[in-house]
Amino acid sequence: MSVKIRLQRHGKKGKPFYWVVAADARSKRDGKYLEKIGTYNPNTNPATVDLNLDAAVQWLHNGAQPTDTARAILSYKGALLKHHLDGGVRKGALTQEQADAKLTAWIEAKAGKVDAKKDGLTKAQSDAKAKAFKAETAANEKRIAAQTEAAKAPEAVVEEEVAAEAETPAAEENTEETEA
């Protein structure tokens, strides 16, 4: 029986969510599996991967072949590196402590890179929000200024009419005095 480590699709239409499973190569994509190893959610940025590292490495030791996407996920989480280091320990090239130290250092470096990306995305998102807020504030100020000018314009017209009416009777009086 040939065993594959592959993705099993879950989630709704347009919002995929995957389980990483070890399954018989002859079973259907979403069918029977031997063991659930983890989950993969590509909808988040960066993608969320939750993987049982020891179970994945055990299946790799037993000869399970990952699919291309599953291989990328296993590599991302360090399962392939641990499998490789365990092979070195079996051959006597290094001790278990050295292998564990290398794996821990790699995982910490990877976590630092992921955190840096998350911080960069958060900073970009907050900068975009601040820029949008400034633009909205400027638009609101323009709108308020236009409304106040529009409100002043009828008042000015009324004031001009009042002033014109005030001048008109005085002019009529002047005309009457000239005629007399």
RAURMO-V686452 format. One record per helix or strand. SS is the DSSP state (@ for helix, = for strand). FROM is the first residue (numbers start at 1). LEN is the number of residues. If there is no record, write none. Layout:
SS:FROM:LEN
SS:FROM:LEN
This chain:
=:3:10
=:15:10
=:35:7
=:48:4
@:53:9
=:65:2
@:68:10
@:79:13
@:96:84
